[in-house]
Amino acid sequence: KKYKNLNDFKTNFEVGSAVFNQLVTKTSKAKIKNDPAQIELSKQLVTTQIKALIARQLFRNEGYYTIIQSIDNTLLEAVKILNQPKSTANQ
């Protein structure tokens, strides 16, 4: 499917369960020990990273950071600081 723009991609593209399950299956075949609780805990992180990497391919770094910011606490904090009004004490 083609996406009109980054916002369209962000809103309408989802990494399906089938993709995530294929990744888990590949790790099992590679003899990587799987812990079901940890898999469930990391599912959102992994699927968001996959979506961000696809967004980078389609929309360059802007696509990547637009998607990854939803789970990157350091980036979220940096954006929050950058958006604060400048203090008069620093001028």
MODELLER restraints for C-alpha pairs under 7 A, 6 or more apart:
rsr = mdl.restraints
at = mdl.atoms
rsr.add(forms.Gaussian(group=physical.xy_distance, feature=features.Distance(at['CA:3:A'], at['CA:9:A']), mean=5.56, stdev=0.5))
rsr.add(forms.Gaussian(group=physical.xy_distance, feature=features.Distance(at['CA:6:A'], at['CA:59:A']), mean=6.68, stdev=0.5))
rsr.add(forms.Gaussian(group=physical.xy_distance, feature=features.Distance(at['CA:6:A'], at['CA:63:A']), mean=6.35, stdev=0.5))
rsr.add(forms.Gaussian(group=physical.xy_distance, feature=features.Distance(at['CA:10:A'], at['CA:67:A']), mean=6.85, stdev=0.5))
rsr.add(forms.Gaussian(group=physical.xy_distance, feature=features.Distance(at['CA:15:A'], at['CA:47:A']), mean=5.85, stdev=0.5))
rsr.add(forms.Gaussian(group=physical.xy_distance, feature=features.Distance(at['CA:15:A'], at['CA:51:A']), mean=6.33, stdev=0.5))
rsr.add(forms.Gaussian(group=physical.xy_distance, feature=features.Distance(at['CA:20:A'], at['CA:47:A']), mean=6.86, stdev=0.5))
rsr.add(forms.Gaussian(group=physical.xy_distance, feature=features.Distance(at['CA:28:A'], at['CA:34:A']), mean=6.80, stdev=0.5))
rsr.add(forms.Gaussian(group=physical.xy_distance, feature=features.Distance(at['CA:45:A'], at['CA:71:A']), mean=6.99, stdev=0.5))
rsr.add(forms.Gaussian(group=physical.xy_distance, feature=features.Distance(at['CA:48:A'], at['CA:68:A']), mean=6.57, stdev=0.5))
rsr.add(forms.Gaussian(group=physical.xy_distance, feature=features.Distance(at['CA:49:A'], at['CA:68:A']), mean=6.51, stdev=0.5))
rsr.add(forms.Gaussian(group=physical.xy_distance, feature=features.Distance(at['CA:52:A'], at['CA:63:A']), mean=6.78, stdev=0.5))
rsr.add(forms.Gaussian(group=physical.xy_distance, feature=features.Distance(at['CA:52:A'], at['CA:64:A']), mean=4.52, stdev=0.5))
rsr.add(forms.Gaussian(group=physical.xy_distance, feature=features.Distance(at['CA:52:A'], at['CA:67:A']), mean=5.12, stdev=0.5))
rsr.add(forms.Gaussian(group=physical.xy_distance, feature=features.Distance(at['CA:52:A'], at['CA:68:A']), mean=5.65, stdev=0.5))
rsr.add(forms.Gaussian(group=physical.xy_distance, feature=features.Distance(at['CA:53:A'], at['CA:64:A']), mean=6.00, stdev=0.5))
rsr.add(forms.Gaussian(group=physical.xy_distance, feature=features.Distance(at['CA:55:A'], at['CA:63:A']), mean=4.70, stdev=0.5))
rsr.add(forms.Gaussian(group=physical.xy_distance, feature=features.Distance(at['CA:55:A'], at['CA:64:A']), mean=5.34, stdev=0.5))
rsr.add(forms.Gaussian(group=physical.xy_distance, feature=features.Distance(at['CA:56:A'], at['CA:63:A']), mean=4.99, stdev=0.5))
rsr.add(forms.Gaussian(group=physical.xy_distance, feature=features.Distance(at['CA:56:A'], at['CA:64:A']), mean=4.56, stdev=0.5))
rsr.add(forms.Gaussian(group=physical.xy_distance, feature=features.Distance(at['CA:69:A'], at['CA:75:A']), mean=6.16, stdev=0.5))
rsr.add(forms.Gaussian(group=physical.xy_distance, feature=features.Distance(at['CA:69:A'], at['CA:76:A']), mean=6.16, stdev=0.5))
